[in-house]
Amino acid sequence: MLVPKIDKLLGMELFATKSSGIGGVIKHFVEDFIVEEVLVDGSKAEVNKHTKGHQCLGSSSLRDRYLMCIFVKHNWDNFQAIRMISEQLGISTRQIQFAGIKDAKAITAQHVTIENVTLENIHEVKIKDMEIYPIGYLRHKLSSYYLLGNQFEITIRAIKHSKSTVKKRITKIIEELNQIGGFPNFFGHQRFGTTRPITHLVGKALIQGHFKKAAILFLAKPSHYEHPDSAQARKQLRTTKDFKKALKIFPKQLRYERLMLKHLAQRPDDYIGAFRRLPIKLRELFTQAYQAYLFNKFLSKRIESKIPLNRAEFGDYVVNVERSGLPMLTMHRMASVDTLKEINNALKVGKMRLALPLIGFKQHLSQGIQGEVEKRILNEEGIRLDDFKIKNMPEISTRGELRTILSPLSKFSLEEISDDLSMPSRRKAQLNFTLYRGSYATVVLREIMKPQNPVKAGF
């Protein structure tokens, strides 16, 4: 089946299912993509329900260091939204903690903790298309450790096929995914930037110590999918390398690029210093995106090589699974000849899952057939494990870890197939499902829709 060029550039070189997709478009309207966060204690952040006195992770009405809140946003980037809240509260962004980054073009509900603020402070926050509802105080701050996953309510529009065809194709694809035990746990398009997928390229340059190349990629590599003014400003910088002039013409919305340009206008050779003008979380995203790209390549080649996704071979990593269903990435082992039978029995009953390396300076490759696949990819990339220890920017070095090959698709339901009133002679389908943390809804939708142009399809 034909795979879009952009998918291949991001390491997703094939589909796991063979059935035809339904096509269509996601995120046509912001309300077509609703995300509600679920924590490990079962607490759920809901878009339209904010119950007073609702307890979350043992929250209390007695004042403590951290105030737990439900944060609902409409069509806001996570980092920009947090910055706006911090400005209104007069605090540092570091005082606002969240469990997971949510989609920008969506309606999302999530938990946040805010350090050293009161209920009264929160009631004073007034930002368009955002709401914050206090729940109670905690002694500890929120982190990804407390995130179980996300529940999604998604509408796919502009489907050309009949209702019966749509239902038949979705049913068949879900059956195929269930047969292999889940969907391939690729990192989705938004991990790299769909309209300008360069985050992993910047990350690779940083890992190799090519800081000038990384800066020019981030600042001056245009995309025909972005706003023409932005693309033109990037092209001009790429030609002139004049940072002072670029600072005058780069659109105001390119806030992070302008932070770097402001530094380079004064110190044109200090590329490391320019990157350090960016928030640490954003800098970390660059190296993490390159890790994600390599993982996608490893998984693609495993599927292409017909190495099983739900059965261990010699040299494969496996991880234990908690009662909640979350993988215990630190509780791992490698399949040997002597343990293969025991491990495959555990995989069959869901007590373990197969995993691949997220490469870092401490994370070893797989062994066996999969290990050979990984070595070949790293050789082609010209990358060594030690490269992930970045001497001149140690704060974005990464040790590496494991990531499961498959992720379960929980509580999937096809709620409705109906005529799309916003698009004459087209259908729409509403889907509900829940994913564990770290997995991407767009990867599930990629299998269901099989889009030929992911950007136009809303990915």
C-alpha angles and dihedrals in degrees: 000000000000112000119203117252092238091056091054091049087057094048097258097122101165146008123258092218127062099203120105116262128235097236117209137125133282128203093023086141121023090238090060090079116051121174124188119185124227123199128209092260090057095258110149128201105218127197097219105024125071111168116194113232092023108154121223126182088343096308117178139199089233110101116255139157099282128046114208114215140174108237119200120185134178117210096339131137110238097234095044091049093051090049091053092050093048091051092052091048093044093234138118119271085237088071091065116075129186134182099226143002113252132207116279101215095053145072105261136180120196144153123257134177119213119200123231100354133121134227088253091055091054093050088059094060109105116174126154114256094007132099129184121195120188116226105176146292129293134192091219134051125244121259140162087272089078096048117104098175147279136281115220132203107188134178118203111201138186094042111167098198128089120265092253092051092048092051093046094049095046091048092051094048092050089050090053092050092048090052092060093041101253141338126303106273096229120159105252130237095266090062087070102029114267099215092041108017100190104113093100092045090055088047093053091050091050092048090052091049093247096136097163091051090048092051094048090048092052095043106031110028105103129203126207088221094064127079111294092236091056093046092049093050090051093049091051092050091048089055100040103029083209105146096182092054091044090055088059096050104033108107116253092241090066088079099158093047089051091052089057093042091052089057095043092049087064099032107024096180098046100094094154090054090048092055089048089062086071122084111271091239090059093047090051089052090065096060091037090054091056089050087051092050091053091047090052089051092049091051094044092053091047091055092043091050089051092238105157120262095202103035127064124238125195110290097022121134119236129188132202121247125228122228087256089060095250116134115246098223095185091053097072140136138180122246114247130184089261096049101039096098094047092046095048090051089053091048091051093056095041099251091119138026133205116250141191129207123268092209121241139141092275100036115093123212123251118265131225121034093337091050090056090052091052094047091051092052093049091049090051089050093047091233132139127194091245090060088076088069097081107200098193094044105027093165090075096044112121130211095200131224140193130283126195119253094221132031123203119248103218131195093358114181134169098218101183145347113200144147112290103234091191090060117038117229091012131108132222130208126202117209131185125194143143127230132191118246117285095029124110127232089205090062089058090045090048089062093045097044102028090202118204092203108031093185093056089042090060100254 
